[in-house]
Amino acid sequence: MAGAVVLCKNYPEGLDDSKKLTAKRRAVLDAQIRQTCVWAVAIVDPAEIDSINIFAATMLAMSQAVERIVSMHPHLPDDVLIDGNMSPSGRCDVWNTDAWGQGTPIIGGDGLEPAISAASIVAKEWRDRMMQDAASEYPHYGWERNKGYGTKEHMAALRKHGPTPHHRRSFAPVAQLSLL
């Protein structure tokens, strides 16, 4: 999953790396960002991740999120800031280098650049809501609490109940189950 945000003139104060914010503060900021800024989220499903690998899926999701922003926003931003050390430019066919440029990767950008912070918050909240929905469908995994991360509870449920369509087959604990 990846988010993209074009900040409005009066964007919310207190933007930071989504992992550094409390869940309550993140939810407030998410609502403010989505009400006042141009935003998009892109999701690559587990089967496609397994098919193309997690790195390529990350590049694809970033590219799709930017593509959605561009389709909604009449003025292109001067630069596309990217959290991390690599841009999708040249790594993903969806990335439009002619229109969007190379993009500027920034290591730790979600804590340094407000637009990346906002995208991080929107993506995290969107993912958490997806995990809440998945928890209703698959209650054994504790996703309403662990949000799909590899906690002891999640790993125990995976061993007992097996993988769901929400699990990547390339996720090491799932791949190891197939060896049993």
C-alpha positions as CSV (number, residue, x, y, z in Angstrom):
1,M,0.0,0.0,0.0
2,A,1.2,3.5,-0.8
3,G,-0.3,6.9,-0.3
4,A,0.3,10.2,-2.0
5,V,-0.7,13.7,-0.9
6,V,-0.6,17.1,-2.4
7,L,-0.7,19.5,0.6
8,C,-3.2,22.2,0.7
9,K,-2.2,25.8,1.7
10,N,-3.5,25.3,5.2
11,Y,-2.5,21.7,5.8
12,P,-2.9,20.2,9.3
13,E,-0.2,21.0,11.9
14,G,1.7,18.3,13.6
15,L,2.4,16.0,10.6
16,D,5.0,13.4,11.4
17,D,6.0,9.9,10.6
18,S,2.8,7.8,11.1
19,K,4.7,5.4,13.3
20,K,5.6,8.2,15.8
21,L,2.0,9.3,16.2
22,T,-0.6,7.9,18.6
23,A,-3.5,6.1,16.9
24,K,-5.8,8.8,18.1
25,R,-3.7,11.7,16.7
26,R,-3.1,9.8,13.5
27,A,-6.9,9.3,13.0
28,V,-7.5,13.1,13.6
29,L,-4.8,14.0,11.1
30,D,-6.0,11.5,8.5
31,A,-9.5,13.0,8.6
32,Q,-8.0,16.5,8.2
33,I,-5.7,15.5,5.4
34,R,-8.5,13.8,3.5
35,Q,-10.8,16.7,3.9
36,T,-8.4,19.5,2.9
37,C,-5.7,18.0,0.6
38,V,-5.6,16.0,-2.6
39,W,-4.8,12.4,-1.7
40,A,-4.8,8.9,-3.1
41,V,-4.0,5.4,-2.0
42,A,-2.9,2.5,-4.1
43,I,-3.0,-1.1,-3.1
44,V,-1.2,-4.1,-4.6
45,D,-2.9,-7.3,-3.5
46,P,-1.1,-10.3,-2.0
47,A,-1.3,-12.4,-5.1
48,E,0.4,-9.7,-7.2
49,I,3.0,-9.1,-4.6
50,D,3.8,-12.8,-4.7
51,S,4.0,-12.6,-8.5
52,I,6.3,-9.6,-8.8
53,N,8.0,-9.4,-5.4
54,I,7.6,-7.0,-2.5
55,F,10.0,-4.4,-3.9
56,A,8.4,-4.2,-7.3
57,A,5.0,-4.1,-5.6
58,T,6.1,-1.1,-3.5
59,M,7.3,0.7,-6.7
60,L,4.0,-0.1,-8.4
61,A,1.9,1.1,-5.5
62,M,3.8,4.4,-5.3
63,S,3.5,4.8,-9.0
64,Q,-0.3,4.1,-9.0
65,A,-0.8,6.5,-6.1
66,V,1.0,9.3,-8.0
67,E,-1.0,8.5,-11.1
68,R,-4.2,8.8,-9.2
69,I,-3.1,12.2,-7.7
70,V,-2.2,13.5,-11.2
71,S,-5.6,12.4,-12.6
72,M,-7.4,14.4,-9.8
73,H,-5.2,17.4,-9.5
74,P,-5.1,20.1,-12.2
75,H,-1.6,21.3,-11.4
76,L,1.3,18.9,-11.2
77,P,3.6,19.3,-8.2
78,D,7.1,20.6,-8.9
79,D,8.6,17.4,-7.6
80,V,7.4,14.0,-6.4
81,L,9.0,13.4,-3.0
82,I,9.4,9.7,-2.1
83,D,10.0,8.1,1.3
84,G,13.0,5.8,1.0
85,N,16.2,5.6,-1.0
86,M,14.8,4.8,-4.4
87,S,12.3,6.2,-6.9
88,P,10.0,4.1,-9.0
89,S,11.5,6.0,-12.0
90,G,13.1,3.4,-14.2
91,R,11.9,0.6,-12.0
92,C,8.2,0.6,-12.7
93,D,6.5,0.9,-16.1
94,V,3.6,2.9,-14.6
95,W,6.0,5.7,-13.5
96,N,5.7,8.5,-16.1
97,T,9.2,10.0,-16.0
98,D,8.3,12.5,-18.8
99,A,5.4,13.9,-16.8
100,W,6.5,13.4,-13.2
101,G,10.3,13.5,-13.5
102,Q,12.6,11.2,-11.6
103,G,11.1,11.8,-8.2
104,T,13.2,12.6,-5.2
105,P,13.8,9.8,-2.7
106,I,14.4,11.0,0.9
107,I,15.5,8.5,3.5
108,G,13.4,9.0,6.5
109,G,11.2,11.3,4.5
110,D,8.0,10.4,6.4
111,G,9.5,12.3,9.4
112,L,11.2,15.1,7.4
113,E,8.8,16.3,4.7
114,P,5.2,17.2,5.6
115,A,3.8,15.8,2.3
116,I,5.4,12.5,2.8
117,S,4.2,12.5,6.5
118,A,0.7,13.1,5.3
119,A,0.9,10.3,2.7
120,S,2.3,8.0,5.4
121,I,-0.6,8.9,7.7
122,V,-3.3,8.4,5.1
123,A,-1.8,5.0,3.9
124,K,-1.4,3.7,7.5
125,E,-5.0,4.6,8.5
126,W,-6.3,3.1,5.3
127,R,-4.4,-0.1,5.9
128,D,-5.5,-0.2,9.5
129,R,-9.2,0.1,8.4
130,M,-8.6,-2.7,5.9
131,M,-7.2,-4.9,8.6
132,Q,-10.2,-4.1,10.8
133,D,-12.5,-5.3,8.0
134,A,-10.4,-8.4,7.5
135,A,-10.6,-9.1,11.2
136,S,-14.4,-9.4,10.9
137,E,-14.0,-11.9,8.2
138,Y,-11.1,-13.8,9.8
139,P,-11.4,-13.3,13.6
140,H,-8.7,-15.9,14.6
141,Y,-5.8,-13.7,13.6
142,G,-6.3,-10.8,15.9
143,W,-5.9,-8.3,13.1
144,E,-8.0,-5.7,14.9
145,R,-5.2,-5.6,17.4
146,N,-2.0,-6.5,15.5
147,K,-3.0,-4.9,12.1
148,G,-1.5,-7.9,10.3
149,Y,2.0,-7.6,11.7
150,G,3.7,-10.8,12.7
151,T,2.9,-10.9,16.4
152,K,3.0,-14.1,18.5
153,E,-0.8,-14.1,18.3
154,H,-0.9,-13.8,14.6
155,M,1.8,-16.5,14.1
156,A,0.0,-18.9,16.4
157,A,-3.2,-18.4,14.5
158,L,-1.4,-18.9,11.2
159,R,0.0,-22.2,12.3
160,K,-3.4,-23.3,13.7
161,H,-5.7,-22.0,10.9
162,G,-3.5,-21.6,7.9
163,P,-3.2,-18.7,5.6
164,T,-6.1,-16.6,4.3
165,P,-6.3,-14.8,0.9
166,H,-4.9,-11.8,2.8
167,H,-1.6,-13.5,3.4
168,R,1.2,-13.4,0.9
169,R,2.4,-16.8,0.0
170,S,5.9,-15.4,-0.1
171,F,5.6,-14.2,3.5
172,A,8.2,-16.4,5.3
173,P,5.9,-18.0,7.9
174,V,3.3,-18.8,5.2
175,A,6.0,-20.3,2.9
176,Q,7.4,-22.3,5.8
177,L,3.9,-23.8,6.5
178,S,3.9,-25.3,3.0
179,L,7.1,-27.2,3.9
180,L,5.4,-29.0,6.8
